[in-house]
Amino acid sequence: MPVKIPRANQPITVIPESGLPPKDISKIQKIMDALEAADTDKNGCYDKDEVKHALKDLGAFFPGWRADRAFGKVDLNNDGQISGEEISSLLDYLRFWGFGK
């Protein structure tokens, strides 16, 4: 179940009604915190470099490679930015690969 994502320029918080177990909500919050910290231009969208920095903060061994893989899976419109519903897909992807522990 995708997590609801706020619009750009709104603080990122986990929606309690998501239906996810508390452990998963905690993981998603950690991922969202890392993404928010890496969002250097504060536009609510993430380019590959910002995702790479977030992954580094989350403990990825090869953050550049993982960012490339993430973009290949979730940047559906190939605009070089992860935004809107793509952010929800990114959270699901990163949670699946064990980030946010």
C-alpha positions as CSV (number, residue, x, y, z in Angstrom):
1,M,0.0,0.0,0.0
2,P,1.6,3.3,-1.1
3,V,2.1,5.9,1.6
4,K,0.3,9.3,1.1
5,I,2.9,12.0,0.2
6,P,2.4,15.7,0.9
7,R,2.7,18.2,-1.9
8,A,5.9,20.1,-2.4
9,N,7.0,22.6,0.3
10,Q,4.9,20.8,3.0
11,P,6.7,19.0,5.8
12,I,7.0,15.2,5.3
13,T,5.2,13.2,7.9
14,V,3.8,9.7,7.9
15,I,0.0,9.4,7.8
16,P,-1.1,7.2,10.7
17,E,-4.1,5.9,8.8
18,S,-1.8,4.3,6.2
19,G,-2.6,0.8,7.6
20,L,1.0,-0.1,7.9
21,P,2.4,-1.7,11.0
22,P,4.2,0.7,13.4
23,K,7.6,-0.9,12.5
24,D,7.1,-0.1,8.8
25,I,5.9,3.4,9.6
26,S,9.1,3.9,11.6
27,K,11.2,2.7,8.7
28,I,9.3,5.0,6.2
29,Q,9.8,8.0,8.6
30,K,13.5,7.4,8.7
31,I,13.7,7.2,4.9
32,M,11.5,10.3,4.6
33,D,13.7,12.2,7.1
34,A,16.8,11.3,5.0
35,L,15.2,12.4,1.8
36,E,14.0,15.7,3.3
37,A,17.6,16.4,4.7
38,A,19.0,15.6,1.2
39,D,16.6,17.9,-0.6
40,T,19.1,20.7,-1.1
41,D,16.8,23.0,-3.1
42,K,13.8,22.3,-0.9
43,N,11.4,21.8,-3.8
44,G,9.9,18.5,-2.6
45,C,11.3,16.7,-5.7
46,Y,14.4,14.6,-5.7
47,D,17.1,14.4,-8.3
48,K,19.6,11.5,-8.5
49,D,22.3,13.3,-6.5
50,E,19.8,14.0,-3.7
51,V,18.7,10.4,-3.6
52,K,22.3,9.3,-3.5
53,H,23.0,11.5,-0.5
54,A,19.9,10.2,1.3
55,L,21.0,6.6,0.6
56,K,24.4,7.4,1.9
57,D,22.8,8.7,5.1
58,L,20.7,5.5,5.3
59,G,23.9,3.4,5.1
60,A,23.9,2.2,1.5
61,F,27.2,0.5,0.5
62,F,27.0,1.8,-3.0
63,P,24.7,4.8,-2.9
64,G,25.3,6.0,-6.4
65,W,24.5,2.6,-7.9
66,R,21.4,2.2,-5.7
67,A,20.2,5.7,-6.7
68,D,20.6,4.6,-10.4
69,R,18.6,1.5,-9.8
70,A,15.9,3.4,-7.9
71,F,15.5,5.9,-10.7
72,G,15.3,3.1,-13.2
73,K,12.4,1.6,-11.2
74,V,10.4,4.7,-10.0
75,D,11.1,7.6,-12.4
76,L,8.3,6.6,-14.7
77,N,8.2,9.8,-16.8
78,N,12.0,9.9,-17.1
79,D,12.3,13.6,-16.2
80,G,15.3,13.1,-13.9
81,Q,13.2,14.0,-10.9
82,I,11.3,11.8,-8.4
83,S,8.1,13.7,-7.6
84,G,4.4,13.2,-6.8
85,E,3.4,9.6,-6.8
86,E,6.9,8.6,-7.7
87,I,8.0,9.5,-4.2
88,S,5.6,6.9,-2.8
89,S,7.1,4.3,-5.2
90,L,10.6,5.3,-4.0
91,L,9.6,4.8,-0.4
92,D,8.2,1.4,-1.2
93,Y,11.3,0.5,-3.2
94,L,13.7,1.6,-0.4
95,R,11.6,-0.1,2.3
96,F,11.6,-3.3,0.2
97,W,15.5,-3.2,0.1
98,G,15.7,-2.8,3.9
99,F,16.5,0.8,4.2
100,G,15.2,2.8,7.2
101,K,16.3,0.4,9.9
